[in-house]
Amino acid sequence: MKPPIILIRHGESEGNVNPHLYSVVPDHRISLTELGFNQAKSAKDVLSRILANYPGDPHIYTRLIVTGK
């Protein structure tokens, strides 16, 4: 059985709460809010349960892409 394709958006960020930040803070410096961290943890928990039904190393594809091996 092939694993499902799952799309996840990041959790709430400080920029979602205050869009003005994007004009004064670089994107990579904008953090998640407390709610955003909780949303990310909830997504991780749900994904862990879904993907527990599929064998394999969750990082194998990342290693394959990076190393080509």
Stockholm file with secondary structure:
# STOCKHOLM 1.0

chainA/1-69         MKPPIILIRHGESEGNVNPHLYSVVPDHRISLTELGFNQAKSAKDVLSRILANYPGDPHIYTRLIVTGK
#=GR chainA/1-69 SS CCCCCCCCCCCCBHHHHCGGGGGTSCGGGCCBCHHHHHHHHHHHHHHHHHHTTSCSCTTHHHHHHHHCC
#=GC SS_cons        CCCCCCCCCCCCBHHHHCGGGGGTSCGGGCCBCHHHHHHHHHHHHHHHHHHTTSCSCTTHHHHHHHHCC
//
